[in-house]
Amino acid sequence: MKHLTSALTVIGLLACGHAAAEDTLAKIRRTETLQIGVRETPPFAFTDANKQASGYAVELCQRIADGIRKELKLPGMKIQYVPIDSVTRFSALVENKIDLECGSTTNNAERRQKYGFTIPHFFSSVKALVRTDSGIRSWGQMREKTVVTTRGTTTVQLLNSKNDISALRMKLTESASDQESFRMVEEKKADVFPMDDVLLYSLKAESKNPADFQIIGEPLSVEPYSIMFRKGDPAFKKIVDAEMLKLVHDGDIYKIYDRWFMKPIPPKNANLKMPMSFLLRDSLRFPSDQLGD
């Protein structure tokens, strides 16, 4: 608990910038509503068969919402789930359309210049999805292939760098969503879909014929995922960080993780069978929001 208390103090001091005309807590008091951005990135966030927001990151945000209710003494505070995509997740925060972005957003130094983050809830690595019958098994075999990835993600920059350094002359294209990128490979409109490995495994597991696809390639990078919110709002950040640290201290984050990565999940009851990584376990011993540099 000593380490967690110290971490909470440090994280609180890291919040900087000038508060907006109406800070997030004042907005929540006025509207009695917390707005959560949901991007379709199973198992982190998705809309289930009952049209309800669900997923690992969504459940973490729901627990944060419980903490906000208690802190503000607003037992009737509602949660409004707002659909976003890989591009609009950022503008939605800036324009006060959402208060928390709960999904698979990378927390890195560049983004921390503009947005606030709490401690990571997942670490992924960038690999590539190909059709099993493509014959592609490494980055070097992607020379002059059609490569698709999702617009507004950190993978775009990684691919451009890989293309320049290795002179692969890949034909790079961007789609509007992970699902669209996957469909392009499925329909043979693209040869390769590089993205965070956990998202690729999820898309593969939920596909009609999982055996038709393989995830290949040495990792291009390690991506820490964190819940994102507006920068320069220390009072709100303090509550978010405190609730995340409470989830760690009480051990609940480990149970929530197992529910989404070690057990069957909807809609097809696929089991990703992904034990919590050593990197995530180690990071939770000494939580910090300053990662991905």
C-alpha positions in Angstrom: 0.0 0.0 0.0 3.0 2.3 0.6 4.1 2.0 -3.0 0.5 2.6 -4.2 0.1 5.7 -2.0 3.4 7.1 -3.2 2.4 6.4 -6.8 -0.9 8.2 -6.3 0.8 11.3 -5.0 3.3 11.3 -7.9 0.6 10.8 -10.5 -1.5 13.6 -9.0 1.4 16.0 -9.2 2.0 15.1 -12.9 -1.3 16.7 -13.9 -0.5 20.1 -15.4 -2.0 22.8 -17.6 -4.8 25.3 -17.0 -8.3 24.1 -16.1 -10.9 24.6 -18.7 -13.7 27.2 -18.2 -15.8 24.4 -16.8 -13.7 21.5 -15.5 -14.9 17.9 -15.9 -16.3 17.5 -12.3 -18.3 20.7 -12.6 -19.7 19.5 -15.9 -20.7 16.2 -14.3 -22.3 17.9 -11.3 -24.3 20.1 -13.7 -25.5 17.3 -16.0 -25.4 14.4 -13.5 -23.9 12.4 -16.4 -20.5 10.9 -17.2 -19.9 10.6 -20.9 -17.7 7.6 -21.9 -16.4 7.2 -25.5 -16.6 3.6 -26.8 -14.7 2.5 -29.9 -15.4 -1.0 -31.3 -12.1 -2.7 -30.3 -13.1 -6.1 -28.6 -12.4 -7.2 -26.0 -11.6 -3.8 -24.7 -14.8 -2.0 -25.8 -17.7 -3.1 -28.0 -21.5 -3.0 -28.3 -22.9 -6.3 -27.2 -26.0 -8.2 -28.5 -28.2 -6.2 -26.2 -26.8 -2.9 -27.6 -25.0 -2.3 -24.4 -21.4 -1.1 -24.0 -19.2 -3.9 -22.8 -15.5 -5.0 -22.6 -12.5 -5.0 -20.4 -11.8 -1.2 -20.6 -15.5 -0.4 -20.3 -15.7 -2.4 -17.1 -12.7 -0.5 -15.7 -14.4 2.8 -16.6 -17.6 1.7 -14.9 -15.7 1.1 -11.7 -14.2 4.6 -12.1 -17.7 5.9 -12.5 -18.7 4.4 -9.2 -15.8 6.3 -7.6 -16.9 9.6 -9.2 -20.5 9.0 -7.9 -19.2 8.6 -4.3 -16.8 11.5 -4.5 -19.4 13.9 -5.9 -22.2 12.4 -3.8 -24.3 11.9 -6.9 -25.8 8.4 -6.6 -28.1 9.1 -9.5 -25.2 10.0 -11.9 -25.9 8.4 -15.3 -23.4 7.0 -17.8 -23.8 8.0 -21.4 -21.9 5.9 -23.9 -20.8 7.8 -27.0 -19.7 6.0 -30.2 -16.3 7.1 -31.4 -13.6 5.9 -33.8 -9.8 5.9 -34.1 -9.9 9.6 -35.2 -12.8 11.1 -33.4 -11.7 9.8 -30.0 -9.4 12.8 -29.7 -11.7 15.5 -31.0 -14.5 14.2 -28.8 -12.4 14.8 -25.7 -11.3 18.3 -26.7 -14.9 19.3 -27.7 -16.3 18.0 -24.4 -18.4 15.3 -26.1 -16.9 12.6 -23.9 -15.1 12.7 -20.5 -13.3 9.3 -20.6 -12.1 7.3 -23.6 -12.2 3.7 -22.6 -10.6 1.2 -25.0 -7.2 0.5 -26.6 -5.5 3.9 -26.8 -1.7 4.0 -26.6 -0.3 6.1 -23.8 3.0 7.6 -25.2 5.0 10.8 -24.7 3.7 12.5 -27.8 0.1 12.0 -26.9 0.7 13.1 -23.3 1.5 16.6 -24.6 -2.2 17.0 -25.5 -4.2 14.5 -23.5 -4.3 13.1 -20.0 -3.8 9.4 -19.2 -4.0 7.2 -16.1 -1.9 4.1 -15.5 -1.9 1.4 -18.2 -4.4 -1.5 -18.1 -2.7 -3.5 -21.0 0.5 -3.8 -23.0 0.4 -5.0 -26.6 2.9 -5.4 -29.4 2.4 -4.6 -33.1 2.4 -7.7 -35.3 0.6 -8.5 -38.6 -2.4 -10.5 -39.7 -2.2 -12.3 -43.0 -4.2 -15.0 -44.8 -2.8 -18.5 -44.0 -2.6 -19.2 -47.7 -0.7 -15.9 -48.5 2.7 -17.5 -47.8 3.7 -14.3 -45.9 5.5 -15.2 -42.6 7.8 -12.2 -42.0 8.1 -8.4 -42.5 10.7 -9.0 -45.2 8.1 -11.0 -47.3 5.8 -7.9 -47.4 7.9 -6.3 -50.1 5.6 -4.5 -52.6 2.5 -6.0 -50.9 -0.7 -4.1 -50.2 -0.7 -3.3 -46.5 -3.7 -1.8 -44.7 -4.0 -0.4 -41.2 -6.4 1.7 -39.2 -6.4 5.5 -39.6 -5.4 7.6 -36.6 -3.4 4.8 -34.9 0.3 4.7 -33.9 0.8 1.8 -36.3 0.6 4.2 -39.2 3.8 5.9 -38.1 5.5 2.6 -37.4 4.7 1.3 -40.9 5.9 4.4 -42.6 9.2 4.1 -40.7 9.5 0.4 -41.5 8.8 1.1 -45.2 11.5 3.8 -45.3 14.2 2.0 -43.3 13.8 -1.5 -44.9 12.9 -0.2 -48.5 10.1 -2.6 -48.7 8.0 -0.5 -51.1 4.8 -1.6 -49.4 1.7 -0.1 -50.8 0.2 1.4 -47.6 -3.4 2.3 -47.3 -5.6 3.3 -44.3 -9.1 2.2 -43.3 -11.7 3.8 -41.0 -11.7 0.9 -38.5 -10.0 -2.3 -37.4 -13.0 -4.3 -38.6 -12.7 -2.7 -42.1 -9.0 -3.4 -42.2 -9.7 -7.1 -41.3 -12.4 -7.4 -44.0 -9.9 -6.1 -46.6 -7.6 -9.0 -45.8 -10.5 -11.4 -45.6 -11.7 -10.3 -49.1 -8.1 -10.3 -50.5 -8.2 -6.6 -51.1 -5.1 -6.3 -48.9 -2.3 -8.7 -48.2 -1.4 -7.7 -44.7 -3.0 -5.9 -41.7 -0.5 -4.8 -39.1 -2.0 -3.8 -35.7 -1.7 -4.4 -32.0 -1.5 -8.2 -31.5 -4.4 -8.5 -29.0 -6.8 -6.7 -31.5 -5.7 -9.0 -34.3 -6.2 -12.2 -32.1 -9.7 -10.9 -31.2 -10.7 -10.2 -34.8 -9.3 -13.6 -35.8 -11.1 -15.4 -33.0 -14.5 -13.8 -34.0 -14.1 -14.4 -37.7 -16.1 -17.0 -39.6 -13.0 -19.2 -40.3 -10.2 -18.4 -37.8 -8.0 -21.0 -39.4 -7.9 -18.8 -42.5 -5.7 -16.3 -40.7 -2.3 -16.1 -39.0 -0.6 -13.5 -36.8 3.0 -13.2 -37.8 6.2 -11.0 -37.6 8.6 -9.9 -34.9 7.0 -7.1 -32.7 7.5 -3.6 -34.1 6.8 -1.9 -30.8 5.3 -2.3 -27.3 2.1 -0.3 -26.8 0.8 0.5 -23.3 -3.0 1.1 -23.3 -4.5 3.7 -20.9 -7.8 5.3 -20.3 -7.6 8.8 -21.7 -9.2 12.1 -20.6 -8.8 15.9 -21.0 -5.4 17.3 -20.1 -5.0 20.0 -17.5 -7.8 18.8 -15.2 -6.0 17.7 -12.0 -9.1 17.3 -9.8 -10.7 14.8 -12.3 -7.3 13.1 -12.9 -6.9 12.6 -9.2 -10.2 10.6 -8.9 -9.5 8.5 -12.0 -6.0 7.6 -10.8 -7.2 6.9 -7.3 -9.9 4.5 -8.6 -7.4 2.7 -10.9 -5.0 2.3 -8.0 -7.8 1.0 -5.8 -8.5 -1.7 -8.5 -4.8 -2.7 -8.3 -4.6 -2.6 -4.5 -7.8 -4.7 -4.0 -6.8 -7.1 -6.7 -9.9 -6.5 -8.8 -8.1 -5.6 -12.0 -6.6 -9.1 -12.1 -10.1 -10.7 -11.8 -11.5 -8.3 -14.5 -8.6 -9.1 -16.8 -9.2 -12.9 -16.4 -12.9 -12.4 -17.2 -12.1 -10.8 -20.6 -8.9 -12.6 -21.7 -9.0 -16.1 -20.1 -12.7 -17.0 -20.4 -15.2 -17.1 -23.3 -16.5 -13.7 -24.3 -19.4 -12.7 -26.5 -20.7 -12.6 -29.2 -19.2 -16.0 -30.2 -17.8 -17.1 -26.8 -14.3 -17.0 -28.2 -11.5 -17.5 -25.6 -8.4 -15.5 -26.3 -6.4 -17.4 -23.7 -4.0 -14.5 -23.1 -2.6 -14.6 -19.5 -1.6 -11.2 -18.1 1.8 -10.4 -19.4 4.8 -10.1 -17.1 5.2 -6.5 -18.4 1.7 -5.5 -17.2 2.1 -7.4 -13.9 5.4 -5.6 -13.2 4.0 -2.2 -14.1 1.1 -2.7 -11.7 3.6 -3.3 -8.8 4.8 0.4 -9.3 2.0 2.1 -11.2 2.9 5.2 -13.3 1.2 7.0 -16.1 4.5 8.0 -17.7 5.2 5.1 -20.1 5.5 4.4 -23.8 8.5 6.8 -24.4 
